[in-house]
């Protein structure tokens, strides 16, 4: 503990420091003011941040009170100043590694693609395709959805190219009617 400029091992040696609360009160009364002035300078006048650093410094001193000896440190204030300076440096380094926080306001103004409309459109088209005959649905899927040429579809299905073209024509007409029944006009 700290007494008359010296750190001792026993809390009883610290004036009025019989309990943890008394120890913290004594540390605060003796060192908080000068430490706050030093830290305010380090953080560019940000009082809230300086108070947070002083608080963290005093908490660290309290946690390590049993290790702070008079032979090793002589006076507690230089140790507190060093700890406070390191806390400020660590905070600055942390802020550099983290991307800056931004206001989400401008993002809310950007138009976003409405996935709901796309999903509803796909459900309607799928439902309309289900209304087609299997032969018509097959040629629409192969030529339009898979993008295969008529000759290739005809060869795979084992039917003439003219039949594929005819089925595509009638399938599109039936699909248009099925979509109109479901409220799709364009």
N, C-alpha and C positions, 0 to 999 in steps of 0.2 A: 504494500500500500504506500501511499504518499504522505509524508509528514515532514514539514519544514524543508521541502525541496528534495527529500530522499524517499525512495520507494522501499517499503519493507514487506516482509512476508506475511505478517499477521495483521488482520483487519483491525484488531484492537489498537494497533499503533496509529491508525489513521484517526484524527480528531473527530469524534462523534460518529465513527463508522462501526457500530456494533452489529448492524444487520445489513443485508444487501441494499435495502432502501436507503439507509443512512449513508452507506458507501457511495451510492450513486448521487445522492444529494450533495455530499462533500466534494466529489469529483466535479459535479456540475457547478457548484458555487465557486470553486477555485479556478477552474480552467475553461468553462464554457464561453465567457465573455471574450478573453483574448483569442481563443480558438475560433470563435465566430468571426471576429475581425480579420483574422488571417485567411479563413476560408472564403469569406465574402470577396476578398481581393482575387482569389484563385478562380472563382466561378463568375467573375465579371459582374458582381453586384446582385446576383439572383439570390435574394434572401431566403426564399423557400428551399432552394437547393442547398444553400449553405447551412441552414438549420438541420436539414436531413443528414448532411455529412457530419456535422458536429455530433448529432445524436448517435449515428453509427459509430463514430470514433469513440465516444464515451462508453457505448455498449461493448465495444471490443476491449476497451481497457478493463471494464468490469469482468468480462469473461476470462481475461488473462491476468487478473489481479494476482493470482498465486505464482505466476512466472516472473512478474516484474520485481526484481530485487535491486536494492540500493547499490550493490557492487557493480551490477551490470549496467544500470541506467543512470544512476546519480540523481537525475531530476526527471520527473514524469512528463513535463511539458514538451521537451524535444521529441520524446517518443510519440506523444499525441499529435504533434504537428506533422511528423513523418507519416503516421497512419492516415491522418486527414488528407495529406497531399496524395498519398497512394490511392485513397478512395476516389478523389477527384480525377486522377489520371485514369483509373480503371473505368470510371463512368464515361469519360471522354472517349476512351478506346472502344467501349461498348457501343456508343452512339455512332462511331465511324463504321463499325462492322454491320450495323443494322440499317436497312434502307429507311430513308426518311418517311415519316408518317405524313399522309396527305389527306386532304378533306375529300370525303366520298361524294360531295355535292355535285361536282361536274360529271361524275360517272352516271349519276341518276338522270342527267339530261340527254345522254346519248341514246339514240333509238336502238333497241335490241330486236333481233329477229324473233318473232313470236312462234315458238315451237308448237304451241297449241294449235294454231291454224294449220300448220304443216301436218301434224298428227291427224287432225280431223279430215283434212283433204285426203291423206293416204287411206284412212278408214273408209271414206266414201268411195274411193276408187276401188279398193279391195272388195267392198260390198257389191259394187256395180260389176266388177269382173266375175264375181260369183254368180251373177244373174245370166251370164252368157253360157252357151252350150260348151261342152268340153272341147270340141274341135275349134270353135271360135276363140275360146280363151287360150288354147295352146298356141295358135298362130300369133295372137297379140303378144303373149308373153315372150315368144321366141323372137319376133321381129322388132317390136317396140321396146320392150323392157330389157331384153338381152342384147339387142342391136345386131342381130345376125341377118345376113343377106337372104333374100327369098330363095335363091338356088340352094343354099346350104340347108335351110329349113325343109325345103321340098325333098332333098336327098335323105335327110334324117327321118322324115315322116313317111317316106316311100310313096309320095304323091307328086303329080306334075306341078311345075311352077305356076301354071295358070290357076290351078286349084288353090294354091296357097294365096295367090293374089286375090282371088275371088273371096276366099274365106276372110282375108284381112279386110276387104271392102265391107262385107256384110257384118263382120265383127265390130268394126268401127261404128257403123250405123247403129247396131244394137247397143253398143257401149254408150254412144251419145244419148240414146233414148233412156237407158238405165240411169245415166247421170242426171238427165233432166227430171226424171221421176224423183230423184233424191235432192232436188233443188239446186243443182249445179247448172248454170246457164252459160258460162263462158269458160 
